[in-house]
Amino acid sequence: MAVGGITSILLAYPLIGDDKCQRYAELARPINMHTLVDSLTGAQGLSRAAVRQSLPQIVK
């Protein structure tokens, strides 16, 4: 979706694994991406990837 030009994406399923979190963070740089997490582990994985990409993080 991001590569196809969509500029706002909500990912409604958890990302499992550092590789997927890293790819998500790379795709999130030029667009507005949001995701839902179902565990502290999932949030930590996304946080690590976002920090590596210098992306802002907002937790609600």
C-alpha positions in Angstrom: 0.0 0.0 0.0 2.7 2.5 1.0 4.7 1.7 -2.2 1.5 2.2 -4.2 1.0 5.7 -3.0 -1.4 5.5 -0.1 -0.3 8.1 2.4 -2.3 7.1 5.6 -2.3 3.5 6.8 -3.7 1.8 9.9 -2.2 -1.6 10.4 -4.8 -3.6 12.5 -2.8 -6.7 13.2 0.4 -7.2 15.3 3.8 -7.3 13.7 5.8 -10.3 14.9 9.6 -10.2 14.8 12.3 -7.6 14.5 12.6 -7.9 10.7 8.9 -7.1 10.2 9.0 -4.2 12.7 12.1 -2.8 10.9 10.5 -3.0 7.5 7.3 -1.3 8.9 9.5 1.5 10.3 11.3 2.0 6.9 7.9 2.3 5.1 6.5 4.6 7.7 9.1 7.4 7.1 7.4 9.2 4.2 3.8 8.5 5.2 1.4 8.6 8.1 1.3 5.0 9.6 -0.5 3.8 12.7 -0.6 0.3 14.2 -2.3 -1.6 17.0 -0.4 -3.8 19.4 -1.7 -6.5 21.7 1.2 -6.8 24.0 4.1 -5.0 25.6 6.5 -7.2 23.6 4.9 -6.0 20.4 5.1 -2.3 21.5 8.7 -2.7 22.4 9.6 -4.2 19.0 8.0 -1.4 17.2 9.6 1.1 19.5 13.1 -0.3 18.8 12.5 -0.1 15.0 11.1 3.5 15.3 14.2 4.6 17.3 16.5 3.2 14.7 14.7 5.2 12.0 14.4 8.3 14.2 10.6 8.2 13.9 8.3 9.9 16.4 6.3 7.5 18.7 3.0 8.2 20.2 1.4 5.7 22.6 -2.3 6.0 23.5 
